Amino acid sequence: MLRHFAKLNILLRIALPVALLSGASASAAIIYDSGAITFSPTGTQFGRISRDGISSVWGVVKDFPGVIGAPTQRAFQAFDILDTGDRPFLQISLDDPTASLFMAAYLNAFNPVNVPLSYGLDVNYLGDPGLTQPFDAPSFFQIIVARHSHLIIPVSELNPGGGAGMPLELLVEGFYYSSFSEVPEPNSLLLCGIGGLALFLRRAFSQGGNRNLIR
């Protein structure tokens, strides 16, 4: 189905930045795109990250939000990105139409363990979106990493067994700018939203309500 929206993606990534940003010098690259797939577990964790409603953004270090539901086991699917390239400002989007999943980002390794209080979910933690599929749109968050970093993105079930066979699409985009302050400029915020908007419009004709988003 995503192939039907190829022209739309071109419009979003070229026409909208030109119209909205008036020649801003930022550029973006797709670092990883899973395409439309189904949830296929690669491991088990104990509990999950608590959804605190706060999305990680560039220029602000998000504290680890804690763990909920431990030590009950939940499956996760890890996406291993060995090299993030030369763009240090990353935006990570997850299209999860059934609102059954949650993601986070880790540097170099993700190793959950059955040991309280955080069960290993805080080790190497970089950030998360704080919500699951808000308002039936893809969840997304932003992190800053060193160039050519090794990134792990585990996508986990919200509820034990609830992710089996569920559809998803993971997109990781990288950005760099000719000038960039600690907090993103307004032009930068507009541009970095294009990826999440693209995923949202890809499934704009599918149905689905807003589901439990927090906790």
C-alpha positions as CSV (number, residue, x, y, z in Angstrom):
1,M,0.0,0.0,0.0
2,L,2.9,2.4,0.7
3,R,3.9,2.3,-2.9
4,H,0.7,4.1,-3.8
5,F,1.9,7.1,-1.8
6,A,5.4,7.4,-3.4
7,K,4.4,10.7,-5.2
8,L,3.0,12.0,-1.9
9,N,6.3,11.3,-0.2
10,I,8.1,13.2,-2.9
11,L,5.8,16.2,-2.4
12,L,6.2,16.1,1.4
13,R,10.0,15.9,1.3
14,I,10.5,18.5,-1.5
15,A,7.6,20.8,-2.0
16,L,6.6,21.4,1.6
17,P,10.1,22.2,2.9
18,V,10.6,24.7,0.0
19,A,7.2,26.3,0.7
20,L,7.4,26.4,4.5
21,L,11.1,26.9,5.2
22,S,11.9,29.5,2.5
23,G,15.3,28.1,1.6
24,A,16.4,26.8,5.0
25,S,19.8,25.0,4.6
26,A,18.9,21.8,6.5
27,S,18.8,18.5,4.7
28,A,17.6,15.0,5.7
29,A,18.5,11.4,5.0
30,I,16.5,8.3,5.6
31,I,18.8,6.2,7.7
32,Y,16.4,3.3,8.1
33,D,12.9,2.4,6.9
34,S,11.4,-0.9,7.8
35,G,8.6,-0.7,5.4
36,A,5.2,-2.1,6.4
37,I,5.9,-5.2,8.5
38,T,4.4,-7.2,11.3
39,F,5.7,-7.4,14.8
40,S,8.2,-10.2,15.1
41,P,9.8,-10.6,18.5
42,T,13.5,-11.0,18.9
43,G,13.7,-11.0,22.7
44,T,11.9,-10.6,26.0
45,Q,12.0,-7.8,28.6
46,F,10.6,-7.4,32.0
47,G,7.9,-4.7,32.3
48,R,8.1,-1.8,29.9
49,I,9.0,1.9,29.9
50,S,6.3,4.1,31.5
51,R,4.7,6.4,29.0
52,D,4.9,9.8,30.6
53,G,3.5,11.9,27.7
54,I,6.8,13.6,27.2
55,S,8.6,13.2,23.9
56,S,12.3,13.4,23.7
57,V,13.3,16.5,21.6
58,W,16.6,18.0,20.4
59,G,18.4,20.1,22.9
60,V,16.7,18.6,26.0
61,V,17.9,15.5,27.7
62,K,15.0,13.4,28.8
63,D,15.3,11.6,32.1
64,F,14.5,7.9,32.1
65,P,10.7,7.7,32.9
66,G,10.8,4.5,34.9
67,V,9.4,1.1,34.4
68,I,5.8,-0.2,34.7
69,G,4.3,-3.7,34.7
70,A,7.5,-5.5,35.9
71,P,8.5,-8.2,36.2
72,T,5.8,-9.5,33.8
73,Q,7.5,-10.4,30.5
74,R,6.8,-8.6,27.3
75,A,8.2,-9.4,23.9
76,F,10.2,-6.9,21.9
77,Q,11.6,-6.6,18.4
78,A,15.0,-4.9,18.2
79,F,16.0,-2.9,15.2
80,D,19.8,-2.7,15.1
81,I,21.2,0.3,13.2
82,L,25.0,-0.2,13.0
83,D,25.8,3.2,11.6
84,T,23.6,6.3,11.8
85,G,25.7,8.2,9.3
86,D,27.1,11.7,9.5
87,R,23.9,13.4,10.6
88,P,23.7,13.7,14.4
89,F,20.2,14.9,14.8
90,L,17.8,11.9,14.5
91,Q,14.1,11.7,14.4
92,I,12.5,8.3,14.9
93,S,8.9,7.6,13.9
94,L,6.7,4.5,14.6
95,D,3.5,3.9,12.7
96,D,1.6,1.5,14.9
97,P,-2.0,1.5,13.7
98,T,-3.4,-0.7,16.5
99,A,-1.6,1.3,19.3
100,S,-0.2,-2.0,20.7
101,L,3.5,-1.1,20.8
102,F,6.0,1.3,22.2
103,M,9.6,2.2,21.2
104,A,12.7,3.7,22.7
105,A,16.3,4.3,21.5
106,Y,19.5,2.9,23.1
107,L,23.2,3.6,22.3
108,N,25.3,0.5,21.4
109,A,23.3,-2.2,23.3
110,F,19.9,-3.1,24.7
111,N,20.1,-5.8,27.4
112,P,17.0,-6.2,29.6
113,V,17.5,-8.2,32.8
114,N,15.2,-9.4,35.5
115,V,16.6,-7.2,38.2
116,P,14.7,-4.3,39.8
117,L,14.3,-1.4,39.8
118,S,14.7,-0.6,36.1
119,Y,15.2,-4.1,34.8
120,G,18.0,-2.9,32.5
121,L,15.7,-0.6,30.5
122,D,17.6,2.5,31.7
123,V,21.0,1.3,30.6
124,N,22.2,3.1,27.5
125,Y,18.7,4.8,27.2
126,L,18.6,7.8,24.8
127,G,14.9,8.7,24.6
128,D,11.3,7.8,23.7
129,P,8.1,9.4,22.3
130,G,6.2,9.4,25.6
131,L,3.0,8.3,23.9
132,T,1.7,5.5,21.7
133,Q,0.2,6.5,18.3
134,P,-1.2,9.8,19.5
135,F,-4.5,10.8,17.9
136,D,-4.1,7.9,15.4
137,A,-0.9,9.5,14.1
138,P,2.6,7.9,14.2
139,S,4.5,8.5,17.4
140,F,8.0,10.1,17.1
141,F,10.8,11.5,19.1
142,Q,14.2,13.2,18.5
143,I,17.7,12.5,19.9
144,I,21.2,13.8,19.2
145,V,24.0,11.2,18.8
146,A,27.6,11.3,17.7
147,R,28.1,10.8,14.0
148,H,28.3,7.1,12.9
149,S,26.7,5.9,16.2
150,H,25.4,2.4,16.8
151,L,21.7,2.6,17.6
152,I,19.3,0.0,19.0
153,I,15.5,0.6,18.8
154,P,13.5,-2.0,20.6
155,V,9.8,-1.9,19.8
156,S,7.9,-3.6,22.7
157,E,4.4,-4.8,23.5
158,L,2.3,-2.6,25.7
159,N,0.5,-5.7,27.1
160,P,1.9,-9.2,27.3
161,G,1.1,-11.0,24.1
162,G,-0.6,-8.0,22.7
163,G,1.9,-7.3,19.9
164,A,1.7,-10.6,18.1
165,G,1.2,-10.1,14.4
166,M,0.5,-6.4,14.8
167,P,1.4,-4.1,11.8
168,L,4.1,-1.5,12.2
169,E,6.5,0.7,10.3
170,L,9.7,2.2,11.8
171,L,11.4,5.2,10.2
172,V,14.7,6.8,11.2
173,E,15.7,10.1,9.6
174,G,19.0,12.0,10.1
175,F,19.4,15.8,9.9
176,Y,22.3,18.3,9.9
177,Y,22.4,22.0,9.6
178,S,24.8,24.7,8.6
179,S,23.9,26.5,11.8
180,F,22.2,24.9,14.8
181,S,21.7,26.1,18.4
182,E,21.0,23.9,21.4
183,V,17.3,24.3,21.0
184,P,16.0,23.7,17.4
185,E,15.1,26.8,15.4
186,P,11.5,27.1,14.3
187,N,12.5,26.2,10.7
188,S,14.2,23.1,12.0
189,L,11.1,22.0,13.9
190,L,9.0,22.4,10.8
191,L,11.3,20.3,8.7
192,C,11.8,17.5,11.2
193,G,8.0,17.1,11.4
194,I,7.9,16.1,7.7
195,G,8.8,12.4,8.4
196,G,6.1,11.9,11.0
197,L,3.6,13.6,8.7
198,A,4.5,11.4,5.8
199,L,3.8,8.3,7.9
200,F,0.5,9.8,9.1
201,L,-0.7,10.6,5.5
202,R,0.4,7.2,4.3
203,R,-2.4,5.7,6.4
204,A,-4.8,8.6,6.2
205,F,-7.4,6.6,4.5
206,S,-7.3,3.7,7.0
207,Q,-9.7,3.7,10.0
208,G,-8.8,3.5,13.6
209,G,-9.6,5.4,16.8
210,N,-7.4,7.0,19.4
211,R,-6.5,4.4,22.0
212,N,-4.9,4.2,25.4
213,L,-1.9,6.4,25.0
214,I,-0.3,6.9,28.4
215,R,1.1,4.4,31.0
